[in-house]
Amino acid sequence: MALPWPPAPLSETWRPAAAPLASTVQVRVGEDATLQCPLLDIPAGAVLSWYRRAVGHGPELLLSIRSTGLVTHGPGVGPDKVSAAADGSLLLRASQRSDAAVYYCSVSRAVV
């Protein structure tokens, strides 16, 4: 199974940013995969979110991480399937063929 991973340049100014990832990650069914977010300069008070978009479907929120460390999972997605590391990378557990998609990370301002 291939997980497309396209890159994006780092944002120099504060504005919402999204980055599809740049490479393809090859994972066998049942294996875990770690995906790195290329948006490295995440300002305080920001929210880092991970999405995936499978062929023929709209974007699906996987999880959001506040700068406080609070993680919120998207609808129908639990910590048994995806989690985030301290560096903002995404861990996809027990990969299945249905996980083949384009994965995106984005940074936005936190809504209070």
C-alpha positions as CSV (number, residue, x, y, z in Angstrom):
1,M,0.0,0.0,0.0
2,A,1.4,3.5,-0.8
3,L,0.6,6.5,1.2
4,P,1.3,9.6,-0.9
5,W,3.2,12.2,1.0
6,P,3.7,15.6,-1.1
7,P,5.8,18.5,0.4
8,A,5.2,22.2,0.8
9,P,7.5,25.1,1.6
10,L,7.5,26.4,5.2
11,S,5.3,29.3,5.9
12,E,7.3,32.5,6.4
13,T,4.4,34.6,7.7
14,W,1.6,33.7,10.1
15,R,-1.3,32.5,8.0
16,P,-3.2,29.3,7.9
17,A,-1.1,26.8,6.1
18,A,-1.6,23.3,4.8
19,A,1.0,20.9,3.5
20,P,0.3,17.7,1.5
21,L,3.3,15.5,2.0
22,A,5.9,15.0,-0.7
23,S,6.9,11.4,-0.9
24,T,5.2,8.1,-1.0
25,V,5.5,5.9,2.0
26,Q,5.3,2.1,1.4
27,V,3.7,0.2,4.2
28,R,2.6,-3.4,4.4
29,V,-0.9,-4.2,5.7
30,G,-0.7,-4.5,9.4
31,E,2.4,-2.3,9.8
32,D,2.6,1.1,11.5
33,A,3.6,4.2,9.6
34,T,5.0,7.5,10.8
35,L,4.3,10.6,8.7
36,Q,6.3,13.8,9.3
37,C,4.7,17.3,8.9
38,P,6.9,19.7,6.9
39,L,5.4,22.7,8.7
40,L,8.1,23.0,11.3
41,D,7.7,26.6,12.5
42,I,4.5,26.2,14.5
43,P,3.8,29.4,16.5
44,A,2.6,29.3,20.1
45,G,-1.2,29.2,20.3
46,A,-1.5,27.3,17.0
47,V,-3.3,24.1,16.2
48,L,-1.7,21.4,14.1
49,S,-4.2,19.2,12.4
50,W,-3.8,16.0,10.3
51,Y,-6.2,15.1,7.4
52,R,-6.4,12.4,4.8
53,R,-8.2,12.3,1.5
54,A,-8.9,9.0,-0.1
55,V,-9.7,8.8,-3.8
56,G,-13.4,9.7,-4.4
57,H,-13.8,11.1,-0.9
58,G,-13.6,14.5,0.8
59,P,-11.0,15.3,3.4
60,E,-11.3,13.5,6.8
61,L,-10.0,15.1,10.0
62,L,-7.8,12.5,11.8
63,L,-6.6,14.6,14.7
64,S,-5.8,18.1,16.0
65,I,-3.0,19.0,18.5
66,R,-3.1,22.3,20.4
67,S,0.1,23.9,21.5
68,T,-0.9,22.9,25.0
69,G,-0.5,19.3,24.0
70,L,-4.3,18.5,24.0
71,V,-5.1,16.1,21.2
72,T,-8.6,15.8,19.7
73,H,-9.5,13.0,17.3
74,G,-11.8,13.4,14.3
75,P,-15.2,11.8,14.1
76,G,-14.9,8.0,14.0
77,V,-11.1,8.1,14.5
78,G,-9.6,7.0,17.8
79,P,-6.2,6.8,19.5
80,D,-6.1,3.1,18.6
81,K,-5.8,4.1,14.9
82,V,-3.8,7.4,14.9
83,S,-1.8,9.3,17.4
84,A,0.6,12.3,17.4
85,A,4.2,12.5,18.6
86,A,5.6,15.6,20.4
87,D,7.2,16.7,17.1
88,G,3.8,16.8,15.4
89,S,4.3,13.6,13.4
90,L,1.4,11.3,12.8
91,L,1.5,7.6,13.8
92,L,-0.9,5.4,11.8
93,R,-1.3,2.1,13.4
94,A,-2.0,-1.3,11.8
95,S,-2.3,0.0,8.3
96,Q,-5.0,-1.3,6.1
97,R,-5.6,-1.0,2.3
98,S,-8.3,1.5,3.1
99,D,-5.6,3.8,4.6
100,A,-4.2,4.5,1.2
101,A,-4.8,8.3,0.8
102,V,-3.1,11.6,0.5
103,Y,-2.3,12.8,4.0
104,Y,-2.1,16.5,4.9
105,C,-1.0,18.5,8.0
106,S,-2.2,22.1,8.5
107,V,-1.5,24.8,11.0
108,S,-4.2,27.3,12.1
109,R,-4.8,29.7,15.0
110,A,-6.5,28.2,18.0
111,V,-10.2,29.2,18.4
112,V,-10.9,30.0,22.0
